[in-house]
Amino acid sequence: MKRIYFDNAATTALDKEVLEAMLPYMTEQFGNPSSIYSYGRESRLAIENARKSVAKLLNAHPGEIFFTSGGTESNNTAILSSIRDLGCKHIISSPVEHHAVLHTVEHYGCGEGVTYSYVKLLPNGHVDLADFEEQLSSQTERCIVSLMHANNEIGNLLDIDAVGNLCKKYNAIFHSD
């Protein structure tokens, strides 16, 4: 019987091309990229080359590309950086986000002049765009919006274009897990 895997939002099988590209760094060139010896320098060079490749694909500067250990660290970095570095004082999210986002929102939204609110959901679980726009328009300070694109619990897809356009209209930072 053929197995079918339905949890690709959590983790996905490694693509064969990716495995082939990474294999030398797992078996032969596995130096600590923070070290100054040759193995470390080779690893650091590989990481920096990967950063340049990703930046080129995204039409970004390599300094704008960060590699993390996974989703939780990535979400935490995006939310905290928006607060600390971009001056966001309010977080808008939804009550059906992944716990990695909910816990971060509640942690940072309870201190140091930062608040948070949850957008209302429609009976089908979709974001209520009217409530969302009302929340954005009522903000007097810059905010970050953190809403997942594909909900791993109920399967809803966020209208990412509509949310992104509203964020742009109200100068909000938009983070989507």
RAJOZI-V196781 format. One record per pair of residues at least 12 apart in sequence whose ideal C-beta (glycine too) atoms are under 7 Angstrom apart, sorted by sequence separation. I is the first residue (numbers start at 1). GAP is how many residues later the second one is. D is the distance in Angstrom with one decimal. If there is no record, write none. Layout:
BEGIN
i->I gap->GAP d->D
i->I gap->GAP d->D
END
This chain:
BEGIN
i->31 gap->12 d->4.5
i->79 gap->12 d->6.9
i->93 gap->12 d->4.9
i->119 gap->12 d->5.6
i->29 gap->13 d->5.0
i->119 gap->13 d->4.7
i->29 gap->14 d->6.3
i->33 gap->14 d->5.4
i->51 gap->14 d->4.7
i->91 gap->14 d->5.1
i->119 gap->16 d->6.2
i->147 gap->16 d->6.1
i->160 gap->16 d->6.4
i->91 gap->17 d->6.9
i->25 gap->18 d->6.5
i->91 gap->18 d->5.0
i->117 gap->18 d->5.9
i->145 gap->18 d->6.9
i->47 gap->20 d->6.9
i->127 gap->20 d->6.4
i->25 gap->21 d->5.9
i->145 gap->22 d->5.4
i->91 gap->23 d->6.9
i->93 gap->23 d->6.7
i->95 gap->23 d->4.8
i->89 gap->24 d->5.9
i->90 gap->24 d->7.0
i->94 gap->24 d->5.6
i->75 gap->25 d->5.2
i->79 gap->25 d->5.1
i->83 gap->25 d->5.7
i->89 gap->25 d->5.7
i->90 gap->25 d->5.2
i->91 gap->25 d->4.1
i->92 gap->25 d->5.7
i->93 gap->25 d->5.9
i->94 gap->25 d->5.2
i->96 gap->25 d->6.7
i->75 gap->26 d->5.2
i->79 gap->26 d->6.8
i->90 gap->26 d->6.7
i->92 gap->27 d->6.0
i->94 gap->27 d->6.4
i->145 gap->27 d->5.2
i->149 gap->27 d->4.8
i->72 gap->28 d->4.2
i->76 gap->28 d->5.2
i->80 gap->28 d->6.5
i->144 gap->28 d->6.7
i->145 gap->28 d->7.0
i->148 gap->28 d->6.3
i->71 gap->29 d->6.2
i->75 gap->29 d->6.1
i->79 gap->29 d->6.3
i->96 gap->29 d->6.6
i->125 gap->29 d->4.8
i->142 gap->29 d->6.4
i->143 gap->29 d->5.0
i->144 gap->29 d->4.3
i->145 gap->29 d->5.1
i->146 gap->29 d->4.5
i->147 gap->29 d->6.0
i->148 gap->29 d->4.5
i->126 gap->30 d->5.6
i->136 gap->30 d->5.8
i->142 gap->30 d->7.0
i->145 gap->30 d->6.8
i->83 gap->31 d->5.7
i->125 gap->31 d->4.9
i->127 gap->31 d->6.3
i->132 gap->31 d->7.0
i->139 gap->31 d->7.0
i->144 gap->31 d->6.1
i->94 gap->33 d->6.2
i->129 gap->33 d->5.8
i->133 gap->33 d->5.5
i->137 gap->33 d->6.3
i->132 gap->34 d->6.4
i->136 gap->34 d->4.1
i->127 gap->36 d->7.0
i->136 gap->36 d->5.9
i->105 gap->41 d->6.5
i->92 gap->43 d->5.5
i->101 gap->45 d->5.5
i->90 gap->49 d->5.5
i->97 gap->49 d->6.8
i->98 gap->50 d->6.4
i->90 gap->51 d->6.2
i->92 gap->51 d->5.9
i->97 gap->51 d->5.7
i->89 gap->52 d->4.0
i->91 gap->52 d->6.6
i->89 gap->53 d->6.5
i->90 gap->53 d->3.9
i->91 gap->53 d->5.4
i->92 gap->53 d->4.8
i->93 gap->53 d->4.7
i->94 gap->53 d->5.8
i->88 gap->54 d->5.1
i->89 gap->54 d->6.9
i->93 gap->54 d->6.5
i->98 gap->54 d->6.6
i->87 gap->55 d->5.4
i->88 gap->55 d->5.5
i->91 gap->55 d->6.5
i->96 gap->55 d->6.0
i->86 gap->56 d->6.9
i->88 gap->56 d->4.3
i->96 gap->57 d->6.4
i->96 gap->58 d->6.6
i->82 gap->62 d->4.0
i->79 gap->65 d->6.4
i->79 gap->67 d->6.1
i->101 gap->76 d->5.8
i->98 gap->79 d->6.1
i->88 gap->85 d->5.9
i->86 gap->87 d->6.0
i->82 gap->91 d->4.8
i->82 gap->93 d->7.0
i->79 gap->96 d->6.5
i->78 gap->97 d->4.6
i->75 gap->102 d->5.6
i->71 gap->106 d->6.7
i->9 gap->141 d->6.2
i->10 gap->142 d->6.9
i->9 gap->143 d->4.6
END
